[in-house]
C-alpha cells in the first residue's frame, strides 16, 4: 500500500493561464516599485539628490543660457542682485579689496585724460607766444618723443626722486622705504620721518576737514616736495626735487595697486610685524630706478 501513488491535485486551468500571462508583468511591476522606492529615497536625502543632479546641472544651465540669454538674465537678475548685496554685507572688506584695483585704474584713467587737456592748454599758450628758439626746442622735443610743455618745465626744474615711504594709513607705522642714494635715512630715522609725515597729514586733514573733502596729497618744504598717494590701507610718500611730470603720479598709483593686490590681507591688520610682508620693499626700489631712468632720458634729450 505504501507504493501506491498519491492522487495529483487537479490543476486549475484559469490560474495556470493567469500565471503564464501575468508573470512578466508582475516582474516589471516589482522592478518599477523598487526603482520608485529608490528615487523617493534619493529625493528625501539632500546629499544624494545633489550628487545625482550635479553632473547634469551644468550642462542644462549652459544650454539654457545659450538658447535664452535674455530670459536667463531676467530670471537671474533679482537673485544676483540679492546675492551681491548679501556678500557686501557679510564680507564687505573682501569685496572692497577685490574692487579696489579696478576702481583705482578707472580713476587713474580719468585723471590721465584731464592731464592731457591741461597739457594741451599749455601747448596752446606756448604756441601763441613762441619765439624761434622756443619753437626749435619744441620741434626737438617732439622728435625725441617728449611733450614740449613738460620739456619746458623739466628744463627749468630738473626732477629727481629722493625717497619713497610706505606708511600704514590707520596707525602711521612705517612699513618700508627706499632711497635714491646710499646717504638715505637709517632705519630709525626713516621711522621718525614716517611718523612726522603721518602727524602732518593727520593735522592738515583734521584742520581743514570742514572746508573740503579728500586727502592731503602734497607737502612742500624748501626745495623738496612730498607727493602723497593714499590707498586702502596705506599711503605712499614720495620725496623729490624739481618738477614732477605725469609719470610720477601714474607710477605711484600703479605701485599702490600692485602692493594692494599682493599684500592687502596682511596690510588690513598690520601691527608693525613685517614677517608676512617679505619682498614689499622691492616695488619701492623699482620705482626709484624707473623714475631715475625717465629723468636720465629727459636730461639726455635736452
C-alpha positions as a Markdown table, in Angstrom:
| # | Residue | x | y | z |
|---|---|---|---|---|
| 1 | Unk | 0.0 | 0.0 | 0.0 |
| 2 | Unk | 2.9 | 2.3 | 0.6 |
| 3 | Unk | 3.9 | 2.1 | -3.0 |
| 4 | Unk | 0.6 | 3.5 | -4.1 |
| 5 | Unk | 0.9 | 7.0 | -5.7 |
| 6 | Unk | -0.9 | 9.9 | -4.2 |
| 7 | Unk | -3.5 | 11.2 | -6.4 |
| 8 | Unk | -2.4 | 14.5 | -8.1 |
| 9 | Unk | -4.2 | 17.7 | -7.3 |
| 10 | Unk | -6.3 | 18.9 | -10.1 |
| 11 | Unk | -4.7 | 22.0 | -11.9 |
| 12 | Unk | -6.9 | 25.0 | -12.3 |
| 13 | Unk | -6.5 | 25.9 | -15.9 |
| 14 | Unk | -7.5 | 29.6 | -15.3 |
| 15 | Unk | -4.9 | 30.0 | -12.6 |
| 16 | Unk | -2.3 | 28.4 | -14.8 |
| 17 | Unk | -3.3 | 30.7 | -17.6 |
| 18 | Unk | -3.0 | 33.8 | -15.4 |
| 19 | Unk | 0.4 | 32.7 | -14.2 |
| 20 | Unk | 1.6 | 32.4 | -17.7 |
| 21 | Unk | 0.2 | 35.7 | -18.9 |
| 22 | Unk | 1.0 | 37.9 | -15.8 |
| 23 | Unk | 4.4 | 36.7 | -14.6 |
| 24 | Unk | 6.3 | 39.1 | -16.9 |
| 25 | Unk | 4.0 | 42.0 | -15.9 |
| 26 | Unk | 4.4 | 41.2 | -12.2 |
| 27 | Unk | 8.2 | 41.2 | -12.5 |
| 28 | Unk | 8.1 | 44.5 | -14.3 |
| 29 | Unk | 5.8 | 46.0 | -11.7 |
| 30 | Unk | 8.2 | 44.8 | -8.9 |
| 31 | Unk | 11.1 | 46.4 | -10.7 |
| 32 | Unk | 9.2 | 49.7 | -11.1 |
| 33 | Unk | 8.2 | 49.7 | -7.5 |
| 34 | Unk | 11.9 | 49.1 | -6.5 |
| 35 | Unk | 13.0 | 51.9 | -8.7 |
| 36 | Unk | 10.3 | 54.2 | -7.4 |
| 37 | Unk | 11.3 | 53.4 | -3.8 |
| 38 | Unk | 15.0 | 54.2 | -4.6 |
| 39 | Unk | 14.0 | 57.5 | -6.3 |
| 40 | Unk | 11.9 | 58.5 | -3.2 |
| 41 | Unk | 14.9 | 57.7 | -1.0 |
| 42 | Unk | 17.2 | 59.9 | -3.1 |
| 43 | Unk | 14.7 | 62.8 | -3.1 |
| 44 | Unk | 14.4 | 62.6 | 0.7 |
| 45 | Unk | 18.1 | 62.8 | 1.2 |
| 46 | Unk | 19.5 | 66.2 | 0.1 |
| 47 | Unk | 23.1 | 65.0 | -0.3 |
| 48 | Unk | 22.1 | 62.1 | -2.5 |
| 49 | Unk | 19.9 | 64.4 | -4.6 |
| 50 | Unk | 22.7 | 66.8 | -5.1 |
| 51 | Unk | 25.1 | 64.0 | -6.1 |
| 52 | Unk | 22.5 | 62.7 | -8.6 |
| 53 | Unk | 21.8 | 66.1 | -10.3 |
| 54 | Unk | 25.2 | 67.6 | -10.1 |
| 55 | Unk | 26.6 | 66.0 | -13.4 |
| 56 | Unk | 23.7 | 67.4 | -15.5 |
| 57 | Unk | 23.0 | 70.8 | -13.9 |
| 58 | Unk | 26.0 | 72.4 | -15.5 |
| 59 | Unk | 25.0 | 71.2 | -19.0 |
| 60 | Unk | 21.4 | 72.2 | -18.5 |
| 61 | Unk | 22.3 | 75.7 | -17.4 |
| 62 | Unk | 24.9 | 76.1 | -20.2 |
| 63 | Unk | 22.3 | 75.0 | -22.8 |
| 64 | Unk | 19.6 | 77.2 | -21.4 |
| 65 | Unk | 21.9 | 80.3 | -21.3 |
| 66 | Unk | 22.9 | 79.6 | -24.9 |
| 67 | Unk | 19.4 | 79.3 | -26.1 |
| 68 | Unk | 17.7 | 82.0 | -24.0 |
| 69 | Unk | 20.3 | 84.6 | -22.8 |
| 70 | Unk | 17.7 | 87.4 | -22.3 |
| 71 | Unk | 15.3 | 85.1 | -20.4 |
| 72 | Unk | 18.0 | 83.8 | -18.1 |
| 73 | Unk | 19.3 | 87.3 | -17.5 |
| 74 | Unk | 15.8 | 88.5 | -16.4 |
| 75 | Unk | 15.4 | 85.4 | -14.2 |
| 76 | Unk | 18.7 | 85.6 | -12.5 |
| 77 | Unk | 18.9 | 89.4 | -12.1 |
| 78 | Unk | 16.9 | 89.6 | -8.9 |
| 79 | Unk | 18.8 | 86.7 | -7.4 |
| 80 | Unk | 22.2 | 88.0 | -8.4 |
| 81 | Unk | 21.4 | 91.5 | -7.0 |
| 82 | Unk | 20.3 | 90.0 | -3.7 |
| 83 | Unk | 23.4 | 87.8 | -3.6 |
| 84 | Unk | 25.8 | 90.7 | -4.3 |
| 85 | Unk | 24.1 | 92.8 | -1.5 |
| 86 | Unk | 24.4 | 89.8 | 0.9 |
| 87 | Unk | 28.1 | 89.3 | 0.0 |
| 88 | Unk | 28.8 | 93.0 | 0.5 |
| 89 | Unk | 27.0 | 92.9 | 3.9 |
| 90 | Unk | 28.7 | 89.7 | 5.1 |
| 91 | Unk | 32.2 | 90.3 | 3.6 |
| 92 | Unk | 32.4 | 94.0 | 3.0 |
| 93 | Unk | 36.2 | 94.1 | 3.3 |
| 94 | Unk | 36.8 | 91.3 | 0.8 |
| 95 | Unk | 34.5 | 92.9 | -1.7 |
| 96 | Unk | 36.3 | 96.3 | -1.4 |
| 97 | Unk | 39.7 | 94.6 | -1.7 |
| 98 | Unk | 38.5 | 92.9 | -4.9 |
| 99 | Unk | 37.2 | 96.1 | -6.4 |
| 100 | Unk | 39.9 | 98.5 | -5.2 |
| 101 | Unk | 42.5 | 97.8 | -8.0 |
| 102 | Unk | 39.8 | 98.1 | -10.7 |
| 103 | Unk | 38.4 | 101.4 | -9.3 |
| 104 | Unk | 42.0 | 102.7 | -8.9 |
| 105 | Unk | 42.7 | 102.1 | -12.6 |
| 106 | Unk | 39.4 | 103.8 | -13.6 |
| 107 | Unk | 40.3 | 106.9 | -11.6 |
| 108 | Unk | 43.8 | 106.9 | -13.0 |
| 109 | Unk | 42.5 | 106.8 | -16.5 |
| 110 | Unk | 40.1 | 109.8 | -15.8 |
| 111 | Unk | 43.0 | 111.8 | -14.2 |
| 112 | Unk | 45.2 | 111.0 | -17.2 |
| 113 | Unk | 42.6 | 112.3 | -19.6 |
| 114 | Unk | 42.2 | 115.5 | -17.5 |
| 115 | Unk | 46.0 | 116.0 | -17.5 |
| 116 | Unk | 46.1 | 115.6 | -21.3 |
| 117 | Unk | 43.6 | 118.5 | -21.6 |
| 118 | Unk | 45.8 | 120.7 | -19.2 |
| 119 | Unk | 48.9 | 120.0 | -21.2 |
| 120 | Unk | 47.0 | 120.7 | -24.4 |
| 121 | Unk | 46.1 | 124.1 | -23.0 |
| 122 | Unk | 49.7 | 124.8 | -22.0 |
| 123 | Unk | 50.8 | 123.9 | -25.6 |
| 124 | Unk | 48.2 | 126.2 | -27.0 |
| 125 | Unk | 49.5 | 129.1 | -24.8 |
| 126 | Unk | 53.1 | 128.3 | -25.8 |
| 127 | Unk | 52.1 | 128.2 | -29.5 |
| 128 | Unk | 50.6 | 131.7 | -29.2 |
| 129 | Unk | 53.7 | 133.3 | -27.7 |
| 130 | Unk | 56.5 | 131.3 | -29.3 |
| 131 | Unk | 59.9 | 132.6 | -30.4 |
| 132 | Unk | 62.3 | 130.9 | -32.8 |
| 133 | Unk | 64.4 | 129.4 | -30.1 |
| 134 | Unk | 61.4 | 128.1 | -28.2 |
| 135 | Unk | 60.0 | 126.7 | -31.5 |
| 136 | Unk | 63.3 | 125.0 | -32.2 |
| 137 | Unk | 63.3 | 123.3 | -28.7 |
| 138 | Unk | 59.7 | 122.2 | -29.2 |
| 139 | Unk | 60.4 | 120.6 | -32.5 |
| 140 | Unk | 63.5 | 118.9 | -31.0 |
| 141 | Unk | 61.4 | 117.6 | -28.1 |
| 142 | Unk | 58.7 | 116.3 | -30.4 |
| 143 | Unk | 61.3 | 114.4 | -32.5 |
| 144 | Unk | 62.5 | 112.8 | -29.2 |
| 145 | Unk | 59.0 | 111.8 | -28.1 |
| 146 | Unk | 58.8 | 114.4 | -25.3 |
| 147 | Unk | 55.9 | 116.7 | -24.8 |
| 148 | Unk | 57.0 | 120.3 | -25.3 |
| 149 | Unk | 55.1 | 121.7 | -22.2 |
| 150 | Unk | 56.7 | 119.1 | -20.0 |
| 151 | Unk | 60.1 | 119.7 | -21.6 |
| 152 | Unk | 59.9 | 123.4 | -20.7 |
| 153 | Unk | 59.2 | 122.7 | -17.0 |
| 154 | Unk | 61.7 | 119.8 | -16.9 |
| 155 | Unk | 64.5 | 122.1 | -18.2 |
| 156 | Unk | 63.7 | 124.8 | -15.6 |
| 157 | Unk | 63.4 | 122.4 | -12.6 |
| 158 | Unk | 65.1 | 119.0 | -13.1 |
| 159 | Unk | 63.2 | 116.2 | -11.4 |
| 160 | Unk | 64.9 | 113.7 | -9.0 |
| 161 | Unk | 63.1 | 111.2 | -6.8 |
| 162 | Unk | 64.9 | 111.0 | -3.5 |
| 163 | Unk | 63.0 | 108.7 | -1.2 |
| 164 | Unk | 59.7 | 106.7 | -1.1 |
| 165 | Unk | 58.0 | 105.7 | 2.1 |
| 166 | Unk | 55.2 | 103.2 | 2.6 |
| 167 | Unk | 53.2 | 104.0 | 5.7 |
| 168 | Unk | 50.2 | 102.3 | 7.4 |
| 169 | Unk | 47.2 | 104.5 | 7.0 |
| 170 | Unk | 45.5 | 104.0 | 10.3 |
| 171 | Unk | 48.4 | 103.6 | 12.7 |
| 172 | Unk | 51.0 | 105.7 | 10.9 |
| 173 | Unk | 53.6 | 103.0 | 11.3 |
| 174 | Unk | 56.4 | 102.9 | 8.7 |
| 175 | Unk | 56.1 | 99.7 | 6.7 |
| 176 | Unk | 59.0 | 100.1 | 4.2 |
| 177 | Unk | 61.1 | 102.7 | 2.5 |
| 178 | Unk | 63.7 | 103.1 | -0.3 |
| 179 | Unk | 66.2 | 105.8 | -1.2 |
| 180 | Unk | 67.9 | 107.0 | -4.4 |
| 181 | Unk | 71.4 | 107.0 | -2.8 |
| 182 | Unk | 73.4 | 105.3 | 0.0 |
| 183 | Unk | 73.2 | 108.5 | 2.0 |
| 184 | Unk | 69.5 | 108.0 | 2.7 |
| 185 | Unk | 68.0 | 107.8 | 6.2 |
| 186 | Unk | 68.9 | 105.0 | 8.6 |
| 187 | Unk | 66.1 | 102.7 | 9.8 |
| 188 | Unk | 65.3 | 104.6 | 13.0 |
| 189 | Unk | 65.5 | 108.0 | 11.2 |
| 190 | Unk | 63.1 | 106.6 | 8.5 |
| 191 | Unk | 60.6 | 105.7 | 11.2 |
| 192 | Unk | 60.8 | 109.2 | 12.6 |
| 193 | Unk | 60.2 | 110.8 | 9.2 |
| 194 | Unk | 57.3 | 108.4 | 8.6 |
| 195 | Unk | 55.8 | 109.4 | 11.9 |
| 196 | Unk | 56.2 | 113.1 | 11.1 |
| 197 | Unk | 54.6 | 112.7 | 7.8 |
| 198 | Unk | 51.6 | 110.9 | 9.4 |
| 199 | Unk | 51.3 | 113.7 | 12.0 |
| 200 | Unk | 51.4 | 116.5 | 9.4 |
| 201 | Unk | 48.9 | 114.6 | 7.1 |
| 202 | Unk | 46.5 | 114.0 | 10.0 |
| 203 | Unk | 46.8 | 117.6 | 11.3 |
| 204 | Unk | 46.0 | 119.1 | 7.8 |
| 205 | Unk | 43.1 | 116.8 | 7.1 |
| 206 | Unk | 41.6 | 117.3 | 10.6 |
| 207 | Unk | 42.1 | 121.1 | 10.5 |
| 208 | Unk | 40.6 | 121.6 | 7.0 |
| 209 | Unk | 38.0 | 118.8 | 7.2 |
| 210 | Unk | 35.1 | 121.2 | 7.0 |
| 211 | Unk | 36.4 | 123.2 | 4.1 |
| 212 | Unk | 36.8 | 120.4 | 1.5 |
| 213 | Unk | 36.8 | 116.7 | 1.2 |
| 214 | Unk | 39.7 | 114.5 | 0.3 |
| 215 | Unk | 43.2 | 113.6 | 1.4 |
| 216 | Unk | 46.3 | 115.7 | 1.7 |
| 217 | Unk | 48.3 | 114.9 | -1.4 |
| 218 | Unk | 51.3 | 117.2 | -1.4 |
| 219 | Unk | 53.7 | 119.0 | 1.1 |
| 220 | Unk | 56.4 | 121.5 | 0.1 |
| 221 | Unk | 59.5 | 122.1 | 2.2 |
| 222 | Unk | 62.4 | 124.1 | 0.9 |
| 223 | Unk | 63.5 | 122.7 | -2.5 |
| 224 | Unk | 61.8 | 119.4 | -1.8 |
| 225 | Unk | 58.2 | 118.3 | -2.5 |
| 226 | Unk | 56.4 | 115.3 | -0.8 |
| 227 | Unk | 53.8 | 113.8 | -3.1 |
| 228 | Unk | 51.3 | 111.6 | -1.2 |
| 229 | Unk | 49.2 | 108.8 | -2.8 |
| 230 | Unk | 46.6 | 107.4 | -0.5 |
| 231 | Unk | 45.5 | 103.8 | -0.7 |
| 232 | Unk | 43.1 | 101.5 | 1.0 |
| 233 | Unk | 45.3 | 100.6 | 4.0 |
| 234 | Unk | 48.5 | 102.5 | 3.3 |
| 235 | Unk | 49.8 | 105.7 | 1.7 |
| 236 | Unk | 52.9 | 106.3 | -0.3 |
| 237 | Unk | 55.0 | 109.4 | 0.3 |
| 238 | Unk | 57.5 | 110.3 | -2.5 |
| 239 | Unk | 60.1 | 112.9 | -1.7 |
| 240 | Unk | 61.5 | 114.6 | -4.8 |
| 241 | Unk | 63.1 | 117.8 | -6.1 |
| 242 | Unk | 62.3 | 119.7 | -9.2 |
| 243 | Unk | 59.1 | 119.4 | -11.2 |
| 244 | Unk | 57.4 | 116.0 | -11.4 |
| 245 | Unk | 55.7 | 115.1 | -14.7 |
| 246 | Unk | 52.7 | 112.9 | -15.1 |
| 247 | Unk | 54.9 | 109.8 | -14.9 |
| 248 | Unk | 55.3 | 110.2 | -11.1 |
| 249 | Unk | 51.6 | 110.2 | -10.3 |
| 250 | Unk | 51.0 | 107.3 | -12.7 |
| 251 | Unk | 53.9 | 105.3 | -11.2 |
| 252 | Unk | 52.7 | 105.9 | -7.6 |
| 253 | Unk | 49.2 | 104.8 | -8.5 |
| 254 | Unk | 50.3 | 101.7 | -10.3 |
| 255 | Unk | 52.8 | 100.9 | -7.4 |
| 256 | Unk | 50.0 | 101.2 | -4.9 |
| 257 | Unk | 47.7 | 98.9 | -6.9 |
| 258 | Unk | 50.5 | 96.3 | -7.2 |
| 259 | Unk | 51.2 | 96.4 | -3.4 |
| 260 | Unk | 47.5 | 96.2 | -2.6 |
| 261 | Unk | 46.9 | 93.2 | -5.0 |
| 262 | Unk | 49.8 | 91.3 | -3.4 |
| 263 | Unk | 49.6 | 92.2 | 0.3 |
| 264 | Unk | 46.1 | 93.5 | 1.1 |
| 265 | Unk | 45.3 | 90.8 | 3.5 |
| 266 | Unk | 48.4 | 91.4 | 5.5 |
| 267 | Unk | 48.1 | 95.2 | 5.4 |
| 268 | Unk | 44.5 | 95.0 | 6.5 |
| 269 | Unk | 45.6 | 94.1 | 10.1 |
| 270 | Unk | 49.1 | 95.4 | 10.0 |
| 271 | Unk | 50.6 | 95.8 | 13.6 |
| 272 | Unk | 54.2 | 96.5 | 12.8 |
| 273 | Unk | 55.2 | 92.9 | 12.1 |
| 274 | Unk | 56.9 | 92.7 | 8.7 |
| 275 | Unk | 57.5 | 88.9 | 8.8 |
| 276 | Unk | 54.4 | 88.4 | 6.5 |
| 277 | Unk | 55.5 | 91.2 | 4.1 |
| 278 | Unk | 58.6 | 89.6 | 2.6 |
| 279 | Unk | 59.6 | 91.5 | -0.6 |
| 280 | Unk | 57.4 | 94.5 | -0.1 |
| 281 | Unk | 60.4 | 96.8 | -0.3 |
| 282 | Unk | 61.2 | 95.6 | -3.8 |
| 283 | Unk | 58.5 | 97.7 | -5.6 |
| 284 | Unk | 59.7 | 100.8 | -3.8 |
| 285 | Unk | 63.2 | 100.3 | -5.0 |
| 286 | Unk | 61.9 | 99.6 | -8.5 |
| 287 | Unk | 60.0 | 102.9 | -8.7 |
| 288 | Unk | 63.2 | 104.7 | -7.7 |
| 289 | Unk | 65.1 | 103.1 | -10.6 |
| 290 | Unk | 62.2 | 103.7 | -13.0 |
| 291 | Unk | 61.9 | 107.4 | -12.3 |
| 292 | Unk | 65.7 | 107.8 | -12.4 |
| 293 | Unk | 65.7 | 106.2 | -15.9 |
| 294 | Unk | 63.0 | 108.6 | -17.0 |
| 295 | Unk | 64.9 | 111.6 | -15.7 |
| 296 | Unk | 68.1 | 110.5 | -17.4 |
| 297 | Unk | 66.2 | 110.2 | -20.7 |
| 298 | Unk | 64.9 | 113.7 | -20.3 |
| 299 | Unk | 68.3 | 115.1 | -19.4 |
| 300 | Unk | 69.9 | 113.4 | -22.3 |
| 301 | Unk | 67.2 | 114.7 | -24.7 |
| 302 | Unk | 68.0 | 118.3 | -23.7 |
